[in-house]
Amino acid sequence: MTSRAATRPPSRPVGTVTRGTTNPNRLRRMDRWIAAVHGAELRRAPDPVAVDLGYGAAPWTAVELLHRLRTAAPHARVVGVEIEPARVAAARPYAREGLDFRHGGFEIPVRGRPQLIRAANVLRQYDEAEVAAVWERLCARLAPADGHSRGGLLVEGTCDEIGRRHVWVALGPEGPRTVTFATRLGSLNRPSDLAERLPKALIHRNVPGEAVHAFLRDFDRAWAAAAPYASYGARQRWIRAVRDLAADWPVADGPGRWRQGEVTVAWEALAPRRPR
Ligand SMILES: C[S@@+](CC[C@H](N)C(=O)[O-])C[C@H]1O[C@@H](n2cnc3c(N)ncnc32)[C@H](O)[C@@H]1O
């Protein structure tokens, strides 16, 4: 007798096919940050599975994520999940030990609960009103917290075509934790240059009265005040500006990350104030 499960048609992936734009090395800043802040959790996990959700028209970002995660967690595995079937077929020849590609969407078609879901430049093409439900769905798929672990991590954000400017939100099973701004310092005029790369949950909130707008305004002021440090290089200027900013904003990292042209801030401080 055939079981009902065997005869049930495959369910449709959750989500919408969008443009597949990607580039080699585009997500290096995000990859390195994940390896630094989540490497220990990945190392401790018995089966450290990471999902590169919406890897796009070519599998580069998934290949690179595996490489960078393995510097921190040698047993990490990456599953690239893409909603456009032709992009899955194009990626499959690149599958190898530790790297697999699957057709699917926000339901996350992997067995068990992954330690990491990375969604870069995916939600940007959805409506702002859809973000909260997608976050909730993805967070519910993460490895749960227990006495030894904070659980899995969802990293969702946006960058420019070649990854010079990048902003992402990190979420745990309990919800949003932090927002990270990361940039190539040599190409930065002022911190608010990063506004055009804010993730979908924040990009429409860069207006007076919203927290992210006040944050970028204060960051620009701190950057201007730190101008004398520019003679020691953009890195020293950034570090000085972030140090000043930390007097008024809950900066969650330290000089070791600031040196990379990064700063991470608690989500609650930047979260949208007015419901839409
Ligand atoms: C702009 S590309 C980003 C590629 C890569 N992540 C990057 O940052 O370079 C967005 C990709 O996400 C895919 N996508 C959109 N919604 C998705 C979903 N719900 N599940 C899986 N993939 C999705 C699109 O089909 C598209 O290929």
The ligand as an ORCA input file, in Angstrom:
! r2SCAN-3c Opt
* xyz 0 1
  C      20.012     39.225     -5.345
  S      20.197     37.474     -5.238
  C      21.374     37.377     -3.937
  C      22.442     36.367     -4.186
  C      23.460     36.225     -3.051
  N      22.856     35.909     -1.795
  C      24.278     37.496     -2.918
  O      24.109     38.243     -1.958
  O      25.129     37.740     -3.774
  C      18.667     36.969     -4.416
  C      18.331     35.507     -4.644
  O      17.418     35.097     -3.624
  C      16.521     34.172     -4.187
  N      15.328     34.109     -3.335
  C      14.369     35.046     -3.176
  N      13.449     34.616     -2.289
  C      13.837     33.382     -1.884
  C      13.303     32.437     -0.979
  N      12.174     32.672     -0.328
  N      13.971     31.275     -0.785
  C      15.128     31.015     -1.469
  N      15.676     31.877     -2.355
  C      15.044     33.050     -2.542
  C      16.253     34.737     -5.572
  O      15.711     33.775     -6.454
  C      17.634     35.231     -5.964
  O      18.337     34.237     -6.680
*
